Amino acid sequence: MQKSNSIVLSSLVKTFPNGLVALDAINLQIKEGEIFALLGPNGAGKTTLINIICGLSTKTSGDIKVNGLDIERHFREVRKLIGLVPQELYTDMFETVWDTVCFSRGLFGLPKDSLLVEKILNDLSLWSKRQEIMKNLSGGMKRRVLIAKALAHEPRILFLDEPTAGVDVELRQDMWELIRSYKKQKVTIILTTHFIDEAETLADRVGVINQGKLILVEDKISLMTKLGKKTLVIYLEKKINKIANVISKFNLEVKNDGLELEYTFDENEEGTAISDLIRALAAEEIHFKTLETKKSSLEEIFLDLVVKKK
């Protein structure tokens, strides 16, 4: 069965009073229950986009629908559907963790649910800190509380704006598991992150935004297959003469003081590319001990896309 769209953006534009176009005719559909990673350099428009969808900023033009509801005509209904974990660490610093999370639930007119809050705090390893005053917590703990606040009203769409910034490696792994658990509950998750491995690990689809333009939206696996490069590492028996013809012909990189060669090629050219190179090496009597192939990471693909679009 085809999934319905949780969020539909049509020709979305945001222009600031100084003339800066922060979002330039964004068209995007985010499917129900998917994890969508939005990548882009600082100032690309990621946080502006999230703030507009969540009702924290106004659009200049265009349409936004959340679960089929226009965000301006049905603001209250839409806001109840959305949980937001902002990039900035802001909350009442003199409240306890427990009171902070319970208050967030009450803001949406929902009755107290101590069992739900307890579960959320346990999931985020916050239960032992429930009576701590917010200002006494570390930055990583405060970020966990922001996630707990966003989950307190049981949203169907969750925006995570740099959710693991400033947290340790162990907590990042815990958060990844939590995100996966909400995906299993068919919660739609929109993730912005500077940790490309986070997107590579969690996302179903990836969008790349740069200078206010959405330059690519693609299934993660398809993206890495279509745009990914492979690198063949050739470990030589002895140092290569750096003027060998094969180096310039195949645009090889000489590494490790002439004992290694690296050859980058498109994945769909793998068979012919490698066989041609090996024949060329043999013709020049360049002998190797072993070969190893490495695939491009999502980070390398992202950097390549952003540089090309500048």
Secondary structure, DSSP 8 states (H G I E B T S, - for coil): ----EEEEEEEEEEE-TTS-EEEEEEEEEEETT-EEEEE--TTSSHHHHHHHHTTSS--SEEEEEETTEETTTTHHHHHHHEEEE-SS--S-TTSBHHHHHHHHHHTTT----HHHHHHHHHHTT-GGGTTSBGGGS-HHHHHHHHHHHHHTT--SEEEEESTTTT--HHHHHHHHHHHHHHHHTT-EEEEE-S-HHHHHHH-SEEEEEETTEEEEEEEHHHHHHHH-EEEEEEEESS---TT-HHHHHTT-EEEGGGTEEEEEEEGGGHHHHHHHHHHHHHHTT--EEEEEEEE--HHHHHHHHHHHH-
